[in-house]
Amino acid sequence: MSQKRILVVDDEPDFAAIVAKNLKKEGFDVEIAYDGVQAMEKIKANPPDAIVLDVMMPEKDGYEVCKELKESDEYSDIPIVMLT
């Protein structure tokens, strides 16, 4: 079985790095996006198995990203953990 891939989305690089480090320690393949626009680009290019999503971000916040994904037939099944 291949490694599960998680996309961590947070506009604070230090926090994103801490979350990514802990997920990698648990055996996940982790990718980071620093805002909602970048997250959507990465999701469309290579959909992750799950997303850890910050709520408060510039440009496109976590609620907008979540809404867009859940309304999409292609991405609605991706589990999302919201960080507040």
All heavy atoms as an XYZ file, in Angstrom:
657
protein
N       0.843     -1.191      0.000
C       0.000      0.000      0.000
C       0.880      1.242      0.000
O       1.857      1.326      0.739
C      -0.886     -0.027      1.253
C      -1.947      1.043      1.232
S      -3.132      0.793      2.574
C      -2.710      2.165      3.597
N       0.549      2.190     -0.824
C       1.362      3.400     -0.906
C       1.048      4.346      0.257
O       0.011      4.249      0.901
C       1.115      4.110     -2.238
O      -0.224      4.560     -2.300
N       1.991      5.253      0.496
C       1.820      6.251      1.560
C       0.616      7.129      1.266
O       0.393      7.529      0.128
C       3.043      7.169      1.585
C       4.064      6.842      2.611
C       5.150      7.908      2.627
O       5.482      8.504      1.606
N       5.705      8.138      3.785
N      -0.142      7.444      2.293
C      -1.254      8.383      2.145
C      -0.678      9.791      2.107
O       0.236     10.126      2.861
C      -2.235      8.254      3.310
C      -2.946      6.919      3.350
C      -3.901      6.775      2.194
C      -4.680      5.481      2.294
N      -5.528      5.245      1.155
N      -1.214     10.611      1.207
C      -0.704     11.970      1.018
C      -1.668     12.976      1.638
O      -2.867     12.935      1.397
C      -0.528     12.254     -0.468
C       0.518     13.301     -0.761
C       0.904     13.273     -2.218
N      -0.250     13.455     -3.072
C      -0.858     14.627     -3.252
N      -0.426     15.700     -2.664
N      -1.897     14.705     -4.047
N      -1.107     13.877      2.437
C      -1.905     14.910      3.100
C      -1.408     16.284      2.663
O      -0.207     16.546      2.652
C      -1.820     14.779      4.630
C      -2.380     13.415      5.060
C      -2.576     15.920      5.312
C      -2.343     13.150      6.537
N      -2.355     17.138      2.339
C      -2.040     18.525      2.012
C      -2.318     19.370      3.249
O      -3.429     19.373      3.771
C      -2.891     19.020      0.838
C      -2.696     20.485      0.444
C      -1.265     20.747     -0.029
C      -3.698     20.894     -0.629
N      -1.280     20.062      3.725
C      -1.406     20.979      4.857
C      -1.497     22.387      4.277
O      -0.630     22.802      3.510
C      -0.194     20.868      5.808
C      -0.281     21.918      6.921
C      -0.101     19.472      6.399
N      -2.566     23.111      4.640
C      -2.780     24.457      4.107
C      -2.830     25.443      5.269
O      -3.744     25.403      6.086
C      -4.101     24.545      3.301
C      -4.216     25.907      2.635
C      -4.198     23.424      2.285
N      -1.807     26.312      5.344
C      -1.753     27.315      6.404
C      -0.853     28.455      5.945
O       0.194     28.211      5.360
C      -1.204     26.698      7.693
C      -1.533     27.529      8.915
O      -1.157     28.728      8.940
O      -2.163     27.002      9.847
N      -1.279     29.687      6.210
C      -0.496     30.844      5.774
C       0.656     31.173      6.715
O       1.449     32.063      6.428
C      -1.399     32.075      5.574
C      -2.099     32.497      6.848
O      -2.495     31.616      7.638
O      -2.279     33.704      7.052
N       0.774     30.456      7.822
C       1.900     30.642      8.738
C       2.896     29.508      8.512
O       2.665     28.380      8.946
C       1.409     30.648     10.183
C       0.492     31.826     10.489
C       0.032     31.830     11.935
O       0.780     31.340     12.819
O      -1.082     32.314     12.175
N       4.018     29.808      7.836
C       4.987     28.761      7.473
C       5.491     27.933      8.650
O       5.656     26.722      8.526
C       6.137     29.540      6.821
C       5.498     30.793      6.319
C       4.397     31.119      7.299
N       5.733     28.560      9.801
C       6.229     27.810     10.964
C       5.211     26.784     11.433
O       5.544     25.650     11.739
C       6.580     28.753     12.119
C       7.817     29.599     11.826
O       8.565     29.263     10.885
O       8.027     30.597     12.542
N       3.936     27.188     11.490
C       2.889     26.274     11.929
C       2.699     25.148     10.913
O       2.569     23.983     11.291
C       1.574     27.021     12.166
C       0.528     26.165     12.793
C       0.588     25.827     14.129
C      -0.505     25.646     12.026
C      -0.367     25.005     14.717
C      -1.470     24.819     12.591
C      -1.404     24.506     13.938
N       2.700     25.493      9.635
C       2.564     24.472      8.586
C       3.701     23.458      8.684
O       3.476     22.252      8.537
C       2.543     25.130      7.208
N       4.911     23.941      8.960
C       6.071     23.050      9.071
C       5.937     22.105     10.269
O       6.286     20.921     10.177
C       7.350     23.877      9.188
N       5.412     22.598     11.384
C       5.226     21.758     12.572
C       4.200     20.665     12.290
O       4.413     19.490     12.609
C       4.788     22.614     13.785
C       5.949     23.493     14.244
C       4.290     21.735     14.933
C       5.554     24.585     15.232
N       3.077     21.039     11.685
C       2.043     20.050     11.353
C       2.606     19.020     10.377
O       2.438     17.811     10.562
C       0.782     20.743     10.772
C      -0.215     19.708     10.274
C       0.136     21.648     11.824
N       3.307     19.498      9.349
C       3.884     18.592      8.349
C       4.888     17.634      8.984
O       4.881     16.432      8.689
C       4.548     19.401      7.236
N       5.730     18.142      9.858
C       6.744     17.308     10.522
C       6.087     16.188     11.318
O       6.512     15.035     11.261
C       7.614     18.177     11.431
C       8.694     17.416     12.153
C       9.510     18.330     13.054
C      10.555     17.537     13.812
N      11.314     18.366     14.735
N       5.033     16.525     12.064
C       4.339     15.514     12.864
C       3.633     14.478     11.992
O       3.625     13.284     12.326
C       3.353     16.184     13.828
C       4.071     16.801     15.010
O       4.785     16.108     15.728
N       3.897     18.089     15.207
N       3.066     14.911     10.892
C       2.409     13.964      9.981
C       3.439     13.045      9.307
O       3.198     11.843      9.158
C       1.581     14.710      8.937
C       0.316     15.380      9.474
C      -0.265     16.321      8.424
C      -0.714     14.346      9.897
N       4.575     13.613      8.920
C       5.638     12.804      8.299
C       6.145     11.754      9.288
O       6.420     10.619      8.905
C       6.789     13.697      7.840
C       6.463     14.479      6.585
C       7.613     15.401      6.189
C       7.210     16.252      5.006
N       8.257     17.227      4.644
N       6.261     12.148     10.566
C       6.710     11.235     11.610
C       5.757     10.042     11.739
O       6.165      8.945     12.099
C       6.776     11.985     12.947
C       7.710     11.357     13.958
C       7.676     12.030     15.322
C       7.910     13.514     15.269
N       7.905     14.136     16.602
N       4.483     10.261     11.407
C       3.477      9.194     11.462
C       3.392      8.409     10.153
O       2.523      7.549      9.997
C       2.103      9.787     11.798
C       2.017     10.388     13.193
C       2.264      9.362     14.300
O       1.803      8.210     14.175
O       2.935      9.719     15.292
N       4.267      8.729      9.196
C       4.349      7.941      7.969
C       3.597      8.484      6.768
O       3.475      7.798      5.757
N       3.095      9.714      6.863
C       2.372     10.305      5.741
C       3.318     11.058      4.812
O       4.346     11.577      5.233
C       1.296     11.287      6.238
C       0.195     10.623      7.015
C       0.177     10.667      8.393
C      -0.819      9.942      6.357
C      -0.827     10.044      9.116
C      -1.834      9.319      7.066
C      -1.832      9.370      8.452
N       2.946     11.107      3.547
C       3.611     11.961      2.570
C       2.887     13.304      2.663
O       1.661     13.342      2.581
C       3.464     11.355      1.172
C       4.123     12.178      0.093
O       5.065     12.935      0.397
O       3.690     12.068     -1.064
N       3.620     14.394      2.873
C       2.989     15.684      3.141
C       3.418     16.737      2.131
O       4.588     16.839      1.772
C       3.343     16.181      4.572
C       2.674     17.506      4.865
C       2.948     15.150      5.612
N       2.441     17.504      1.687
C       2.684     18.659      0.827
C       2.093     19.869      1.544
O       1.132     19.742      2.289
C       1.994     18.451     -0.522
C       2.380     19.477     -1.553
C       1.844     19.134     -2.943
O       1.118     18.137     -3.102
O       2.150     19.892     -3.862
N       2.684     21.045      1.319
C       2.224     22.263      1.988
C       1.799     23.304      0.960
O       2.455     23.480     -0.066
C       3.337     22.861      2.885
C       3.708     21.889      4.008
C       2.893     24.200      3.479
C       4.873     22.339      4.865
N       0.697     23.976      1.257
C       0.254     25.159      0.497
C       0.087     26.283      1.509
O      -0.313     26.048      2.651
C      -1.061     24.874     -0.217
N       0.410     27.501      1.091
C       0.411     28.621      2.030
C      -0.785     29.552      1.898
O      -0.873     30.546      2.604
C       1.723     29.394      1.914
C       2.904     28.537      2.316
C       3.758     27.993      1.367
C       3.127     28.219      3.660
C       4.820     27.179      1.737
C       4.180     27.406      4.039
C       5.026     26.895      3.077
O       6.066     26.074      3.448
N      -1.715     29.244      1.006
C      -2.970     29.997      0.931
C      -3.988     29.166      0.156
O      -3.646     28.124     -0.415
C      -2.781     31.392      0.302
C      -2.293     31.346     -1.133
O      -2.898     30.629     -1.965
O      -1.310     32.045     -1.447
N      -5.229     29.622      0.154
C      -6.297     28.861     -0.478
C      -6.162     28.716     -1.975
O      -6.522     27.685     -2.544
N      -5.625     29.743     -2.623
C      -5.452     29.690     -4.084
C      -4.419     28.620     -4.442
O      -4.641     27.779     -5.313
C      -5.035     31.086     -4.633
C      -4.692     31.002     -6.104
C      -6.145     32.106     -4.383
N      -3.289     28.645     -3.733
C      -2.240     27.650     -3.963
C      -2.758     26.246     -3.627
O      -2.460     25.278     -4.332
C      -1.013     27.987     -3.106
C       0.189     27.126     -3.387
C       1.376     27.463     -2.499
O       1.228     27.607     -1.286
N       2.534     27.591     -3.101
N      -3.563     26.142     -2.585
C      -4.128     24.844     -2.207
C      -4.970     24.269     -3.337
O      -4.832     23.093     -3.683
C      -4.972     24.991     -0.944
N      -5.841     25.084     -3.911
C      -6.702     24.602     -4.989
C      -5.880     24.172     -6.204
O      -6.194     23.167     -6.843
C      -7.727     25.673     -5.388
C      -8.800     25.923     -4.344
S      -9.713     24.445     -3.806
C     -10.465     23.908     -5.344
N      -4.813     24.891     -6.501
C      -3.936     24.512     -7.616
C      -3.321     23.135     -7.355
O      -3.295     22.280     -8.239
C      -2.830     25.558     -7.811
C      -3.332     26.879     -8.355
C      -2.289     27.994     -8.303
O      -1.160     27.762     -7.794
O      -2.606     29.109     -8.752
N      -2.824     22.936     -6.129
C      -2.181     21.664     -5.788
C      -3.196     20.522     -5.762
O      -2.887     19.405     -6.182
C      -1.458     21.777     -4.439
C      -0.225     22.651     -4.538
C       0.525     22.721     -3.222
C       1.738     23.623     -3.372
N       2.972     22.956     -3.005
N      -4.401     20.779     -5.271
C      -5.444     19.755     -5.228
C      -5.822     19.329     -6.642
O      -5.952     18.143     -6.932
C      -6.675     20.262     -4.446
C      -6.321     20.421     -2.961
C      -7.864     19.328     -4.638
C      -7.282     21.291     -2.175
N      -5.978     20.287     -7.542
C      -6.350     19.975     -8.922
C      -5.228     19.247     -9.660
O      -5.485     18.378    -10.490
C      -6.754     21.251     -9.660
C      -8.099     21.780     -9.156
C      -8.452     23.102     -9.775
C      -9.765     23.621     -9.190
N     -10.099     24.959     -9.641
N      -3.980     19.583     -9.341
C      -2.836     18.944    -10.005
C      -2.627     17.506     -9.522
O      -2.266     16.632    -10.303
C      -1.572     19.771     -9.768
N      -2.859     17.276     -8.230
C      -2.614     15.955     -7.646
C      -3.436     15.833     -6.356
O      -2.941     16.149     -5.281
C      -1.110     15.795     -7.357
C      -0.751     14.385     -6.954
O      -1.559     13.469     -7.017
N       0.491     14.207     -6.516
N      -4.691     15.394     -6.458
C      -5.570     15.360     -5.283
C      -4.984     14.542     -4.125
O      -4.553     13.408     -4.330
C      -6.851     14.710     -5.808
C      -6.827     14.953     -7.273
C      -5.371     14.921     -7.656
N      -4.958     15.125     -2.921
C      -4.433     14.406     -1.759
C      -5.478     13.441     -1.197
O      -6.655     13.484     -1.567
C      -4.160     15.536     -0.766
C      -5.198     16.566     -1.090
C      -5.353     16.495     -2.590
N      -5.028     12.593     -0.271
C      -5.939     11.671      0.405
C      -6.723     12.382      1.509
O      -7.811     11.950      1.874
C      -5.158     10.500      1.000
C      -4.525      9.650     -0.090
O      -5.279      9.089     -0.903
O      -3.289      9.579     -0.145
N      -6.145     13.463      2.052
C      -6.804     14.259      3.090
C      -6.179     15.654      3.110
O      -5.081     15.859      2.571
C      -6.660     13.599      4.453
N      -6.894     16.592      3.733
C      -6.433     17.977      3.796
C      -6.555     18.481      5.226
O      -7.578     18.275      5.878
C      -7.273     18.879      2.871
C      -7.189     18.400      1.423
C      -6.839     20.350      2.987
C      -8.214     19.025      0.490
N      -5.485     19.126      5.710
C      -5.524     19.857      6.977
C      -5.577     21.318      6.571
O      -4.652     21.833      5.938
C      -4.276     19.563      7.846
C      -4.302     20.414      9.108
C      -4.215     18.083      8.202
N      -6.688     21.987      6.898
C      -6.988     23.294      6.320
C      -7.184     24.374      7.380
O      -8.070     24.256      8.231
C      -8.253     23.149      5.465
C      -8.774     24.328      4.686
C      -7.742     24.830      3.674
C     -10.062     23.937      3.966
N      -6.362     25.405      7.313
C      -6.504     26.558      8.206
C      -7.743     27.347      7.787
O      -8.070     27.416      6.599
C      -5.255     27.438      8.105
C      -5.258     28.607      9.075
O      -5.946     28.532     10.112
O      -4.556     29.596      8.805
N      -8.412     27.954      8.740
C      -9.605     28.738      8.439
C      -9.238     30.147      7.970
O      -9.688     30.602      6.921
C     -10.544     28.804      9.670
C     -11.665     29.789      9.437
C     -11.109     27.428      9.968
N      -8.418     30.833      8.750
C      -8.094     32.233      8.459
C      -6.851     32.343      7.568
O      -5.736     32.086      8.027
C      -7.858     33.000      9.770
C      -9.062     32.992     10.696
S     -10.529     33.732      9.978
C     -10.033     35.436      9.951
N      -7.077     32.690      6.303
C      -5.979     32.874      5.353
C      -6.327     34.015      4.411
O      -7.506     34.279      4.167
C      -5.760     31.600      4.525
C      -5.269     30.426      5.302
S      -4.951     29.002      4.233
C      -6.588     28.605      3.638
N      -5.302     34.674      3.864
C      -5.564     35.739      2.887
C      -6.039     35.165      1.552
O      -5.888     33.972      1.297
C      -4.204     36.422      2.736
C      -3.207     35.371      3.095
C      -3.887     34.503      4.132
N      -6.585     36.009      0.721
C      -7.069     35.688     -0.626
C      -8.282     34.766     -0.620
O      -9.377     35.176     -0.897
C      -5.958     35.136     -1.520
C      -4.861     36.160     -1.778
C      -3.874     35.683     -2.807
O      -4.304     35.245     -3.886
O      -2.669     35.769     -2.528
N      -8.093     33.494     -0.290
C      -9.205     32.539     -0.229
C      -9.084     31.814      1.109
O      -8.115     31.109      1.344
C      -9.105     31.560     -1.401
C     -10.271     30.595     -1.488
C     -10.097     29.632     -2.629
C     -10.448     30.325     -3.948
N     -10.702     29.371     -5.017
N     -10.066     32.023      1.998
C      -9.949     31.407      3.322
C     -10.370     29.939      3.302
O     -10.839     29.413      2.285
C     -10.708     32.213      4.382
C     -12.227     32.167      4.241
O     -12.765     31.203      3.666
O     -12.873     33.106      4.730
N     -10.181     29.285      4.444
C     -10.464     27.854      4.548
C     -11.913     27.500      4.277
O     -12.206     26.452      3.701
N     -12.834     28.376      4.701
C     -14.250     28.104      4.448
C     -14.549     28.088      2.951
O     -15.295     27.241      2.465
C     -15.142     29.149      5.135
C     -15.094     29.092      6.641
C     -14.679     30.185      7.377
C     -15.473     27.936      7.333
C     -14.643     30.141      8.769
C     -15.439     27.877      8.719
C     -15.019     28.985      9.434
O     -14.982     28.947     10.803
N     -13.944     29.020      2.211
C     -14.155     29.077      0.757
C     -13.585     27.832      0.072
O     -14.219     27.262     -0.824
C     -13.500     30.329      0.177
C     -14.159     31.629      0.579
C     -13.379     32.831      0.057
O     -13.598     33.198     -1.104
O     -12.550     33.363      0.817
N     -12.378     27.434      0.494
C     -11.751     26.245     -0.089
C     -12.611     25.016      0.201
O     -12.909     24.220     -0.697
C     -10.315     26.041      0.457
C      -9.738     24.704     -0.011
C      -9.407     27.185      0.030
N     -13.040     24.872      1.442
C     -13.867     23.736      1.836
C     -15.166     23.701      1.030
O     -15.557     22.649      0.500
C     -14.161     23.811      3.326
S     -15.052     22.373      3.965
N     -15.824     24.825      0.916
C     -17.092     24.910      0.166
C     -16.885     24.513     -1.296
O     -17.645     23.733     -1.857
C     -17.636     26.341      0.261
C     -18.987     26.545     -0.400
C     -19.466     27.980     -0.160
C     -20.869     28.213     -0.624
N     -21.052     28.248     -2.050
N     -15.810     25.045     -1.889
C     -15.508     24.738     -3.291
C     -15.259     23.238     -3.487
O     -15.748     22.636     -4.440
C     -14.271     25.544     -3.710
C     -14.064     25.644     -5.186
C     -12.944     26.612     -5.550
O     -12.813     27.686     -4.914
O     -12.192     26.277     -6.479
N     -14.524     22.634     -2.556
C     -14.225     21.204     -2.674
C     -15.473     20.351     -2.467
O     -15.704     19.390     -3.199
C     -13.153     20.808     -1.659
C     -11.760     21.363     -1.919
C     -10.848     21.063     -0.744
C     -11.173     20.820     -3.210
N     -16.274     20.684     -1.480
C     -17.454     19.878     -1.164
C     -18.544     20.009     -2.228
O     -19.372     19.116     -2.376
C     -18.000     20.219      0.222
C     -17.050     19.824      1.348
C     -16.669     18.352      1.256
C     -15.573     17.950      2.209
N     -15.097     16.584      1.986
N     -18.528     21.089     -2.995
C     -19.488     21.258     -4.087
C     -19.015     20.611     -5.384
O     -19.751     20.560     -6.353
C     -19.762     22.751     -4.317
C     -20.573     23.383     -3.195
C     -20.782     24.876     -3.370
O     -20.121     25.499     -4.235
O     -21.602     25.438     -2.623
N     -17.789     20.111     -5.397
C     -17.207     19.504     -6.586
C     -17.388     17.991     -6.566
O     -17.072     17.335     -5.577
C     -15.708     19.836     -6.635
O     -15.036     18.950     -7.496
N     -17.899     17.421     -7.661
C     -18.037     15.967     -7.752
C     -16.683     15.275     -7.655
O     -16.569     14.198     -7.087
C     -18.705     15.576     -9.075
C     -20.163     15.991     -9.126
O     -20.760     16.181     -8.053
O     -20.695     16.124    -10.238
N     -15.663     15.915     -8.206
C     -14.334     15.312     -8.268
C     -13.618     15.287     -6.918
O     -12.865     14.357     -6.634
C     -13.483     16.083     -9.289
C     -12.225     15.380     -9.692
C     -11.512     16.074    -10.830
O     -12.051     17.043    -11.398
O     -10.391     15.649    -11.148
N     -13.832     16.298     -6.080
C     -13.052     16.442     -4.849
C     -13.870     16.335     -3.558
O     -13.319     16.412     -2.465
C     -12.324     17.786     -4.848
C     -11.503     18.010     -6.095
C     -11.832     19.015     -6.990
C     -10.421     17.187     -6.398
C     -11.096     19.207     -8.160
C      -9.684     17.366     -7.557
C     -10.027     18.388     -8.432
O      -9.296     18.562     -9.578
N     -15.169     16.132     -3.652
C     -16.030     16.172     -2.463
C     -15.756     15.046     -1.463
O     -16.104     15.169     -0.290
C     -17.501     16.157     -2.865
O     -17.814     14.949     -3.529
N     -15.127     13.956     -1.901
C     -14.854     12.828     -0.999
C     -13.559     12.990     -0.207
O     -13.260     12.156      0.648
C     -14.786     11.518     -1.788
C     -16.144     11.091     -2.321
O     -17.163     11.603     -1.812
O     -16.185     10.259     -3.234
N     -12.769     14.026     -0.477
C     -11.510     14.223      0.252
C     -11.830     14.690      1.669
O     -12.474     15.720      1.864
C     -10.609     15.262     -0.447
C     -10.258     14.821     -1.874
C      -9.328     15.496      0.365
C      -9.511     15.873     -2.688
N     -11.381     13.931      2.692
C     -11.613     14.360      4.071
C     -10.840     15.658      4.375
O      -9.710     15.838      3.930
C     -11.059     13.220      4.914
C     -10.905     12.062      3.993
C     -10.709     12.648      2.622
N     -11.484     16.551      5.139
C     -10.868     17.836      5.496
C     -10.924     18.004      7.010
O     -11.986     17.845      7.614
C     -11.617     19.011      4.820
C     -11.521     18.887      3.298
C     -11.037     20.354      5.291
C     -12.364     19.902      2.554
N      -9.778     18.344      7.595
C      -9.703     18.714      9.006
C      -9.479     20.218      9.035
O      -8.490     20.712      8.492
C      -8.543     17.991      9.726
C      -8.430     18.472     11.166
C      -8.744     16.493      9.673
N     -10.417     20.953      9.643
C     -10.312     22.410      9.715
C      -9.559     22.818     10.974
O      -9.838     22.312     12.069
C     -11.702     23.057      9.736
C     -12.572     22.740      8.540
S     -12.063     23.528      7.016
C     -12.587     25.199      7.301
N      -8.602     23.739     10.813
C      -7.861     24.283     11.950
C      -8.351     25.686     12.240
O      -8.452     26.504     11.323
C      -6.359     24.359     11.636
C      -5.619     23.047     11.445
C      -4.172     23.326     11.081
C      -5.690     22.210     12.697
N      -8.647     25.973     13.491
C      -9.099     27.316     13.847
C      -8.153     27.939     14.851
O      -7.392     27.248     15.493
C     -10.514     27.294     14.439
O     -10.519     26.465     15.590
C     -11.516     26.793     13.427
